[in-house]
Each structure stands twice: as structure tokens, then as C-alpha cells.
Amino acid sequence: MRNGVLCCILLVMVTGCTMGPDYKRPVVDAPASWRFEEKEARDLANAAWWEQFNDPVLNGLVRTALAQNKDLLIATARVEEFFGRYFSTRGDQYPFVGAGASASRERVTEAGPTPIPSGTDSTFDYYEAFLSGSWEIDFWGKYRRASEAARAELFSTEEARRTVVLTLVSAVATTYVDIRALDKQLVITQRTAETRNQTLDLFKLRLDRGIIPEIDVSQAEAEYEDALARIPEIELAIARAENALSVLLGRNPGEIARGLTIDELILPEVPSGLPSDLLEKRPDIRAAEQDLVAANARIGVARSLYFPTISLTGSLGTVSTDLSDLFTGESKVWSLGVPLTVPIFSAGRIGGEIKGAEAFQKQALYSYLQTVQNAFREVDDALVDRTKSKQRLQALSRQAKALENYARLAGMRYDEGVTSYLEVLDAERSLFNVELSKTAGQNALFRALITIYKAMGGGWVETAEAEVTSQPVKSAGFIP
């Protein structure tokens, strides 16, 4: 009889249904191609792109950030948290078995309503040892759906950690390039200040000899002071960028080591990829999809509340008033039960749970679609930015070359007395500003390429992740 009951229970477990909809990836309206196609684009999405700069110092900074950045350490710990939550939830599918034992000594009152016969000992010992177990049979798939949701939440957290890796590497590279661009602007400004100081000294000598008017000296002095005033501004920007990069490296604010100059850094190649590739490459998209999987499974958990709950409980043990008789056959006790509970009236609570789960699934769906659209926009923006930044840098380079010639000719005309010093000032001022703008243009082109890699995601995130010192527990285990 008991074997028949167990067989029926196992049959129910095998053939039991699972409530709620099965997950299907939503249809995404992906553009056929990007607005700007790069002829020189290559399949580099899985490469460690920051190594293309050919700067060992930058490579070391990236490794340090991956080992010590606090945001990444927090994200790693969060993965471990959800790893534990998943196994805690998954454990509800299986029986729970416990053991216990106790020993006590009691005295019964002799003045109670039931008199104790004379000569009877009112004090006695009590010993027991037992095994107990309970198992809620997951006939409607409640716990299977809950485990499915917890598993998706774990994977979502892991993808969120990869998003931190993606953002961190991009931020380190961007900030380093910013520092090198500011370094070059500082050199340009200091050189300009020194040149204007030499011009001012020369003009003072000419003024003393009556060769030039005082207005030329005043103009030269004003230009010299303008260059001096810009130096602290650039130095402040450098210090702030160094402090920001220090925090990314997991350090206290301080100076940052330098490697190649911005002119020596090599521009990375433009990575290729189709819009549809983002669905598999971008960790934030994959995280949003796992959130949708979890929300979809929660509907099944809510719907299962409408159906009966069937459990199997039992206990086996021994009870005796004498320790020496505790494990004899006469002291054995056992119990077996199959409790069944059926919801009859819940005042709309179950319906509310289902409606709330379905609404949350819609939110997750729209969030996923929005994340996909934002990813398309970010890549397209980055590609446009790269194209336009390259065009702007080329124009600034031509302008700088033309202004160098203009400044040379203006100086010759002034020395020959053909024109006033205002023409020289205009040429030098314009050249100074364009040199600074050209450096900013170089920086913008580097930043645009970094943003392309960040926006496209890809296997390079896993490449960077392999260098992370603190790996989550999940990486060493199997997720069933």
C-alpha cells in the first residue's frame, strides 16, 4: 500500500504541469545597418582593444582597475549574493530532513487532581531521538518557476557585473587619453607663454630705444598674461582628471604615471558589427532579457497559488523514560501524513498577485525593448561622432598649418614696418587657440573610438573579465 502511494507521488512529479507562460524572446525591430558604414572597420569586437594604443602604462592601469576598483568589487559580491539566493530558492523543490534529540527530567505534582499512589516516584526521566521530514510536492510547478526566476536573476546580476567591467575599462582609457591631451595643451600653453615673455622683453628694449610705441608693449604684455592665466586652469583640469582616474583604480587621489604622448598613441581600429549583433554582445541587453525571463517565470508562481498544495510529512524516532531502553524496539515511534490545502476564499489576494506579476512582466518587456533601442542609438551616435570628429580634426590640422604661415608672414610684415603689431597678435592668438582646439580634436577622436567599443560590447568584455582578480563564486560552480 505504502509503495503504491510513493509510486503515485513520483508519477505526479514526473507528469506534473508547470503554470505560467514559457519564455520566448520578444521580436526586436533592428535596423538593417548603421547610418555610417566604415570602410576600414574590422571584426575586432572580441579583442582587447585598449592594447591597440600600444601604451604599456595604459595596459597596466586597466589591469589595476580590474583588480582594485570598488564598484567592480561590489558588483562581484552582488553576484555571490544572488548565487546564494538561487540555491536557497532551488532547495524548496526537494525534501527537507532534520534530526533532533532531547533529554529531560520532570517531577509530577503530588497535590494535583489525580493523586499519585503512595510509594510512587514523582520524578522521572524522558529521552527521545527522531528524524523528521517534509516535502511539498511541486505538482503545479511553483518552485520550478521560482527557481527559473532566481536563476535568471542570478544571470542578470552577472551581466550587470560585466556592464561594470565594460564601463570601467572604457572610463580608464578615456580618462587617460584626457590627461594626455591636457598634458599637450599645457605644453603648448607654457611654450606660448615663454615665447610671449621673450617678445615682451624684446619690446621693452625697443621701447627704451624709441623704436616702437608703448602700445605695442602693452599689447604684448596682455598676451603674455593671458597665456599665464591659462596655465593654472589646465593644471587644475589635469589634477581633477588624475584624481578621477585614481578612484577608478581603487586608490586615493594622486598623480598618475604617464606613458606615450597623445601624438604617439595609436588610434584603435574601428570594430565592425551589425545592429542585430548587439542582442548577443551587450551585457546590459542580456541583463534586461534575464530580468524579463525572471518576470515571466513569476507569473507561473503567482498562478500556482490557485491550486491545491500537497505535502508529504513524516517522522521516525524513539521515546523512552530510560536511556538504556531508548533504542529498543518497544520505544520506536513514527508518523506519516499527506496534508492537502486548497484555497477557497482569498478576498482577491491571489488574483492581485497574478495581476501584479503580469504587470511587472510588461514593465520588464518594455524595459528590455527600451534598452535595445538605446543600444542602437548609442552605437549609431558613436559611429557618427567618430566620422565627424575625424573630419573636424582634419580641418583643424589644415587650419593650424595655414595659421602657422599667416603668423610667419605677419611677423615679417611687422618687422618691415608694413603693418601694425595687431596683425601679429591676431595671427599668434589664432594659432594658439587652434593648436589647443586641435589637441582637443585629437582627444575627441580617441574618445569616439573608445565609445564605439563600449557601445558595441562584445567578447572583449569577457577578455577583460578574465583579468579580474576577484571572481564571483559562480565562475567556479555549475548552475543547473
C-alpha positions in Angstrom: 0.0 0.0 0.0 2.7 2.4 1.0 4.8 1.6 -2.1 1.8 2.3 -4.2 1.4 5.7 -2.6 5.0 6.6 -3.2 4.7 5.4 -6.9 1.7 7.7 -7.4 3.6 10.6 -5.9 6.6 10.1 -8.1 4.3 9.8 -11.2 2.7 13.1 -10.3 6.2 14.7 -10.0 7.1 13.4 -13.5 3.9 14.3 -15.3 3.0 17.4 -13.2 2.3 20.6 -15.2 4.1 24.0 -14.9 1.9 27.0 -14.6 2.5 30.2 -16.4 3.8 31.1 -19.9 7.1 29.7 -21.2 9.6 32.4 -22.1 10.0 33.4 -25.8 12.4 36.2 -26.8 10.4 39.3 -28.0 10.7 40.3 -31.6 13.0 43.3 -31.9 12.8 45.7 -34.8 16.5 46.0 -35.5 17.8 48.4 -38.2 19.4 46.6 -41.2 22.6 48.6 -40.9 24.2 51.6 -39.2 23.9 55.1 -40.6 27.6 55.4 -41.2 29.5 52.4 -42.5 33.2 52.5 -42.0 35.2 51.0 -44.9 38.2 50.2 -42.7 36.0 48.6 -40.0 37.3 45.2 -38.9 36.0 42.3 -36.8 37.7 43.3 -33.6 34.8 43.1 -31.1 36.5 40.3 -29.2 39.9 41.9 -29.0 41.5 43.7 -26.0 41.1 47.0 -27.9 42.9 49.1 -25.2 46.2 47.3 -26.1 45.9 48.8 -29.6 47.0 52.1 -28.1 50.4 50.4 -27.8 51.0 52.1 -24.4 52.2 49.7 -21.6 51.3 52.3 -19.0 47.6 52.3 -20.1 47.6 48.5 -20.1 48.9 48.4 -16.5 46.2 51.0 -15.4 43.5 48.8 -16.9 44.8 45.7 -15.0 45.0 47.7 -11.8 41.4 48.9 -12.2 40.1 45.4 -12.9 41.8 44.2 -9.7 41.0 47.1 -7.3 38.1 49.1 -8.5 35.5 49.3 -5.7 32.4 49.3 -8.0 33.6 46.1 -9.5 34.2 44.5 -6.1 30.7 45.5 -5.1 29.2 44.0 -8.3 31.2 40.8 -7.7 29.8 40.5 -4.2 26.3 41.1 -5.5 26.7 38.1 -7.9 27.7 36.0 -4.9 24.6 37.2 -3.1 22.3 36.1 -5.9 24.2 32.9 -6.3 23.2 32.0 -2.7 19.6 33.2 -3.3 19.3 30.9 -6.3 20.3 27.8 -4.4 18.2 28.8 -1.5 15.1 29.0 -3.8 16.0 25.9 -5.7 16.2 23.9 -2.4 12.4 24.3 -2.0 11.9 21.7 -4.7 13.4 18.9 -2.6 12.6 17.2 0.7 13.8 18.7 3.9 15.1 16.2 6.5 16.0 17.1 10.0 17.1 15.3 13.2 16.7 16.1 16.8 17.2 14.7 20.3 16.3 15.7 23.8 16.7 14.6 27.4 14.7 16.0 30.3 13.9 15.2 34.0 10.5 16.1 35.4 8.6 15.9 38.7 4.8 15.5 38.8 2.9 17.3 41.5 1.5 15.1 44.3 -1.2 17.6 45.1 -2.9 17.5 41.8 -6.4 16.4 40.9 -5.1 12.9 40.2 -3.4 11.6 43.4 -0.1 9.7 43.0 -0.2 6.3 44.7 1.9 6.1 47.8 5.4 4.9 47.2 5.4 6.0 43.6 8.3 8.1 42.5 7.0 11.5 41.3 10.3 12.3 39.4 11.0 10.6 36.1 13.4 11.0 33.1 12.4 11.4 29.5 14.6 10.7 26.4 13.8 11.0 22.7 15.6 10.9 19.4 13.9 11.3 16.0 14.2 12.1 12.3 11.6 14.3 10.6 11.0 15.2 7.0 8.7 17.3 4.9 8.2 17.7 1.2 5.8 19.9 -0.6 5.2 18.2 -3.9 5.7 20.7 -6.8 2.8 19.4 -8.8 1.9 22.8 -10.3 5.5 23.9 -10.9 5.5 26.7 -8.3 9.0 26.0 -7.1 10.3 25.2 -10.6 9.1 28.6 -11.8 10.6 30.3 -8.7 13.9 28.6 -9.4 13.7 29.7 -13.0 13.2 33.2 -11.9 16.0 33.1 -9.3 18.3 31.6 -12.0 17.5 34.4 -14.4 18.1 37.0 -11.7 21.5 35.5 -11.0 22.4 35.7 -14.7 21.1 39.3 -14.8 23.4 40.2 -11.9 26.3 38.5 -13.6 25.6 40.6 -16.8 25.3 43.7 -14.6 28.8 42.9 -13.4 30.1 42.6 -17.0 28.5 46.0 -17.6 30.7 47.4 -14.8 33.7 45.8 -16.4 32.7 47.4 -19.8 32.2 50.8 -18.3 35.3 50.6 -16.1 37.8 49.8 -18.9 36.2 52.4 -21.2 36.4 55.0 -18.4 40.0 54.3 -17.6 41.1 54.6 -21.2 39.0 57.7 -21.8 40.4 59.5 -18.7 43.9 58.5 -19.5 43.6 60.0 -23.0 42.0 63.1 -21.5 45.1 63.5 -19.2 47.5 63.1 -22.1 45.5 65.7 -24.2 45.6 68.1 -21.2 49.3 67.5 -20.9 49.9 68.5 -24.5 47.7 71.6 -24.1 49.8 72.5 -21.0 53.0 72.2 -23.0 51.5 74.3 -25.8 50.4 77.0 -23.3 53.7 77.0 -21.4 55.6 77.3 -24.7 53.4 80.1 -25.8 53.8 81.9 -22.5 57.6 81.6 -22.8 57.6 82.9 -26.4 55.4 85.8 -25.4 57.6 86.6 -22.5 60.6 86.7 -24.8 58.7 89.0 -27.1 57.7 91.2 -24.2 61.4 91.6 -23.1 62.4 92.4 -26.7 59.7 95.0 -27.0 60.7 96.7 -23.7 64.2 97.1 -25.1 62.8 98.5 -28.4 60.6 100.9 -26.3 63.6 102.1 -24.3 65.4 102.9 -27.6 62.3 104.6 -29.1 61.9 102.1 -31.9 58.3 101.1 -31.1 55.4 102.8 -29.3 54.3 101.9 -25.8 51.0 100.5 -27.1 52.9 97.5 -28.7 54.5 96.7 -25.3 51.1 96.8 -23.6 49.6 94.5 -26.2 52.5 92.1 -25.8 52.2 92.2 -22.0 48.4 91.5 -22.2 49.0 88.4 -24.4 51.7 87.2 -22.1 49.5 87.4 -19.1 46.6 85.7 -21.0 48.9 82.7 -21.6 50.0 82.7 -17.9 46.3 82.8 -16.8 45.5 79.6 -18.8 48.3 77.5 -17.2 46.6 77.1 -13.8 43.3 76.4 -15.5 44.8 73.5 -17.4 46.8 72.3 -14.4 43.5 72.2 -12.4 41.9 70.1 -15.1 44.8 67.7 -15.1 44.7 67.3 -11.3 40.9 66.6 -11.4 41.4 64.0 -14.2 44.2 62.3 -12.2 42.0 62.2 -9.1 39.1 60.7 -11.1 41.4 58.1 -12.6 42.9 57.3 -9.2 39.4 56.5 -7.8 38.7 54.2 -10.9 42.0 52.4 -10.0 40.7 51.9 -6.4 43.3 54.3 -5.0 43.3 57.5 -3.1 43.6 60.7 -5.2 47.1 61.2 -6.5 49.4 61.5 -9.5 49.1 59.1 -12.5 52.0 57.6 -14.3 52.5 58.7 -17.9 53.4 56.7 -21.0 53.1 57.7 -24.6 52.0 61.3 -25.5 48.8 61.8 -27.3 50.7 62.2 -30.6 52.4 58.8 -30.0 49.3 56.9 -29.1 48.0 54.7 -31.9 44.3 55.0 -32.8 42.4 51.7 -32.4 40.8 50.2 -35.5 37.1 50.7 -36.0 35.2 47.5 -34.9 32.6 46.1 -37.3 29.2 44.6 -36.4 25.6 44.6 -37.4 22.8 46.0 -35.2 21.4 42.5 -34.6 24.8 41.6 -33.0 24.1 43.8 -30.0 21.4 41.4 -28.8 24.2 38.8 -28.1 27.1 41.2 -27.3 25.9 43.9 -25.0 25.8 42.8 -21.3 23.1 45.4 -20.4 20.8 44.0 -23.1 21.4 40.5 -21.9 20.8 41.6 -18.3 17.5 43.2 -19.3 16.5 40.0 -21.1 17.2 37.9 -18.0 15.1 40.3 -16.0 12.3 39.6 -18.4 12.8 35.9 -18.1 12.5 36.2 -14.3 9.4 38.4 -14.5 7.8 35.9 -16.9 8.5 33.0 -14.5 7.0 34.9 -11.6 3.6 34.8 -13.4 3.7 31.0 -13.1 4.5 31.2 -9.4 1.5 33.5 -8.8 -0.9 31.4 -10.9 0.0 28.2 -8.9 -1.5 29.8 -5.8 -5.0 29.0 -7.2 -4.3 25.2 -6.9 -4.0 22.8 -4.0 -0.9 22.4 -2.0 0.1 18.7 -1.5 2.8 17.8 1.0 4.3 14.7 2.4 5.4 14.8 6.1 6.7 12.1 8.4 8.8 11.4 11.4 10.6 8.4 12.8 12.2 8.1 16.3 12.3 6.6 19.7 11.0 7.7 23.1 11.8 6.2 26.5 11.9 7.1 30.1 15.1 5.1 30.5 18.2 5.9 28.4 19.1 2.3 28.2 15.8 1.5 26.5 15.9 4.4 24.0 16.9 2.3 21.0 14.9 -0.9 21.8 12.0 -1.9 19.5 9.4 -1.0 22.1 10.4 2.7 22.2 10.0 3.2 18.4 7.5 5.8 17.2 6.6 7.0 13.7 4.1 9.1 11.8 3.3 9.7 8.2 0.9 12.3 6.7 -0.1 13.8 3.4 -1.7 17.2 4.2 -3.7 18.9 1.5 -4.7 22.6 1.5 -7.0 24.1 -1.1 -7.6 27.9 -1.4 -11.3 28.6 -1.2 -11.6 32.3 -0.4 -8.6 34.8 -0.5 -10.5 38.1 -0.9 -8.8 38.7 -4.3 -5.3 38.3 -2.9 -4.3 35.6 -5.4 -5.9 37.5 -8.3 -3.9 40.5 -7.2 -0.7 38.5 -7.1 -1.3 37.4 -10.7 -2.2 40.8 -12.0 0.8 42.3 -10.3 3.1 39.7 -11.8 1.7 40.2 -15.3 2.1 44.0 -15.0 5.7 43.6 -13.8 6.4 41.3 -16.8 5.1 44.1 -19.1 7.4 46.6 -17.4 10.3 44.2 -17.9 9.4 43.7 -21.5 9.2 47.4 -22.2 12.4 48.0 -20.3 14.1 45.3 -22.5 12.9 46.9 -25.7 14.0 50.3 -24.5 17.4 49.0 -23.6 17.8 47.6 -27.1 16.7 50.9 -28.7 19.1 52.9 -26.5 21.9 50.5 -27.5 21.2 51.0 -31.2 21.2 54.8 -30.6 24.5 54.7 -28.7 26.3 52.8 -31.4 24.9 55.0 -34.1 25.8 58.1 -32.2 29.4 56.8 -31.6 29.9 56.0 -35.3 28.6 59.4 -36.3 30.8 61.0 -33.6 33.9 59.2 -34.9 33.3 60.2 -38.5 32.6 63.9 -37.7 35.5 64.0 -35.1 37.9 62.8 -37.8 36.6 65.4 -40.3 36.9 68.1 -37.7 40.5 67.1 -36.8 41.5 67.1 -40.4 40.0 70.6 -40.8 41.8 71.8 -37.7 45.1 70.4 -38.9 44.8 72.3 -42.2 43.8 75.4 -40.3 46.8 75.2 -38.0 49.1 74.8 -40.9 47.6 77.9 -42.6 47.8 79.9 -39.4 51.5 79.0 -38.9 52.1 80.5 -42.4 50.0 83.5 -41.5 51.9 84.1 -38.3 55.2 83.9 -40.1 54.2 86.3 -42.8 52.6 88.7 -40.2 55.9 88.8 -38.3 57.8 89.6 -41.4 55.4 92.3 -42.4 55.6 93.9 -38.9 59.5 93.7 -38.9 59.5 95.5 -42.2 57.1 98.2 -40.9 54.3 97.3 -43.4 51.7 96.5 -40.7 50.9 97.1 -37.0 51.5 94.7 -34.2 47.8 94.0 -34.1 48.1 91.8 -37.2 50.9 89.8 -35.5 48.8 89.4 -32.3 45.8 88.3 -34.3 47.8 85.6 -36.1 49.6 84.3 -32.9 46.4 84.4 -30.9 44.5 82.4 -33.6 47.3 79.9 -34.0 47.5 79.4 -30.2 43.7 78.7 -30.0 43.7 76.4 -33.0 46.6 74.4 -31.5 44.6 73.9 -28.3 41.5 73.0 -30.4 43.5 70.6 -32.5 44.6 68.8 -29.4 41.0 68.7 -28.1 40.1 67.3 -31.6 42.6 64.5 -31.2 41.1 63.7 -27.8 37.6 63.7 -29.2 38.6 61.2 -31.9 40.1 58.9 -29.4 37.1 59.2 -27.1 34.7 58.4 -30.1 36.6 55.2 -30.9 36.5 54.2 -27.2 32.8 54.9 -27.1 32.3 52.6 -30.2 33.9 49.7 -28.4 31.9 50.5 -25.3 28.6 50.8 -27.2 29.1 47.6 -29.2 30.2 45.4 -26.2 31.4 42.1 -27.5 33.8 39.4 -26.4 36.3 41.9 -25.3 34.3 42.2 -22.0 35.0 38.5 -21.3 38.6 39.1 -22.2 38.8 41.9 -19.7 36.8 39.9 -17.1 39.4 37.1 -17.2 41.9 39.6 -15.7 39.6 40.4 -12.8 41.3 39.3 -9.6 38.1 38.7 -7.6 35.9 36.3 -9.5 32.4 35.5 -8.2 31.6 32.1 -6.7 29.5 31.3 -9.8 32.6 31.1 -12.0 33.8 28.0 -10.2 30.5 26.2 -10.0 27.7 24.7 -12.1 24.4 26.4 -12.4 21.7 23.8 -13.1 
